[in-house]
């Protein structure tokens, strides 16, 4: 029994995110005690580890993603079916990002047929009212503010490949950067900050859904330094076996 107990203890008590200053929201599939789920492992709540209690939730049973072991980098993942699964983020307006700088870290698996497959998205229909992140295609990834977007050309890799994305936006000069697996893939200047968001969710953008397996999401309301980004990337790459 001892190995089983030890495994549960370690899984339930994972270390905090490697950088915490400015951390506003943090979902970690490797922390078992952050989930409320049923006997089928369908998830009704994914608790925020940032300390801000911005828990992601889905009360409708047939729209709940599934907690699945050995999915993302050999660890557990939250698997969305691409049909109607999504989780509303704890602050669906992401008010802490209104007119703010930001850094977002995401670890997920490459979906099959990755055309318009969204990891994060909202319901805002106007420019800069919708934080939209996900796959445009097998070779394009979007970090968007709703028609004010940064699109990166990325490698076409196999379905199920675990990938790590780091995205930053600087509200002082409008610069956006997107990194994949420790490599800068795109940069550019936007035309303004994001605000007035609604319905921000994991696995849904407007009426489109993503068949995404998510390992970890962390959102900051500031731009991390390059040293901090290096720390985050090194930690996440080891944890999720990103190569």
Buried (B, 14 or more C-beta within 10 A) or exposed (E): EEEEEEEEEEBEEBEEBBBEEBBBBBBBBBBBEBBEBEEEBBBBBBBBBBEBEBBBBBEEEEBBBBBBEEBBBEBBBBBBBBEBBBBBBBBBBBEBBEEBBBBBBBBBBBBEEBEBBBBBBBBBEEBBBBBBBBBBBBEBBBBBBBEBBBBBEBEEBEEEBBBBBBBBBBBEEBBBBBBBBBEEBBEBEBEEBBBBBEBBBBBBBBEBBBBBBBBBBBBBBBBBEEEBBEBBBEBBBEBBEBE
